[in-house]
Amino acid sequence: MHGSCNTSTTHNGKTVELNSTITCPECGHQKEETMPTDACQYFYECENCKTILKPLQGDCCVYCSYGTVKCPPIQANENCC
């Protein structure tokens, strides 16, 4: 790893990224977060404008809706929560 701060792990035999940058649809604030591997994150509070984000219809979590990387179960081609 040459200075890369991305982390990854293996989820059910597949390598998945754990970091995703969430962009708030209200104010545009971005923050990199580490995604949980054992649960979906349904709510996320923007640290800038305090808006509570929820997944868009058809998505399982806030990372799938607002993140740069989908959540680990989706990356591993599995059903999520």
C-alpha positions in Angstrom: 0.0 0.0 0.0 1.6 3.2 -1.2 0.0 5.8 1.1 -3.5 4.7 0.4 -5.9 5.3 3.3 -8.6 3.1 1.9 -9.3 0.0 3.9 -10.8 -3.2 2.7 -11.7 -6.6 4.2 -13.0 -9.9 3.1 -16.8 -10.4 3.3 -18.0 -13.9 2.6 -14.9 -14.6 0.5 -15.0 -11.3 -1.5 -12.8 -8.3 -1.0 -14.9 -5.2 -0.2 -14.1 -1.6 0.6 -15.0 -0.3 4.0 -14.6 3.4 3.4 -17.3 5.5 1.7 -17.6 9.2 1.4 -21.2 10.4 2.2 -22.4 13.5 0.5 -25.4 15.3 2.1 -28.1 16.0 -0.5 -29.2 19.1 1.5 -25.9 21.1 2.0 -23.4 19.1 -0.1 -21.1 18.4 2.9 -18.9 15.4 2.4 -17.3 13.1 5.0 -15.5 9.8 4.7 -16.9 7.1 7.0 -16.0 3.5 7.8 -19.0 1.3 7.0 -20.1 -1.4 9.4 -19.8 -5.0 8.0 -22.4 -6.6 10.3 -25.4 -4.2 9.9 -27.0 -1.7 7.6 -26.8 2.0 8.6 -30.3 3.3 8.1 -29.9 6.8 9.6 -27.0 9.2 9.2 -26.8 12.8 10.6 -24.9 15.3 8.5 -22.4 16.9 10.9 -22.7 20.2 9.0 -26.5 20.9 8.7 -27.8 18.2 11.0 -30.2 16.7 8.4 -31.0 13.1 9.1 -30.4 11.1 6.0 -32.4 7.9 5.3 -31.9 5.5 2.3 -33.7 6.3 -0.9 -36.4 3.9 -2.0 -34.9 0.6 -3.2 -31.6 1.1 -1.2 -30.8 -0.7 2.0 -28.7 1.9 3.7 -27.4 5.5 3.6 -24.1 4.3 2.0 -25.9 2.8 -1.0 -27.9 6.1 -1.4 -25.4 8.8 -0.6 -21.9 7.2 -0.5 -19.2 6.8 -3.0 -19.0 3.1 -2.2 -22.0 0.7 -1.7 -22.2 -1.2 1.6 -20.1 -4.4 2.1 -23.0 -6.9 1.6 -24.0 -5.2 -1.7 -20.3 -5.2 -2.9 -20.2 -8.9 -2.2 -23.4 -9.4 -4.3 -25.5 -10.4 -1.4 -28.9 -9.3 -0.1 -28.6 -6.7 2.6 -30.7 -6.4 5.7 
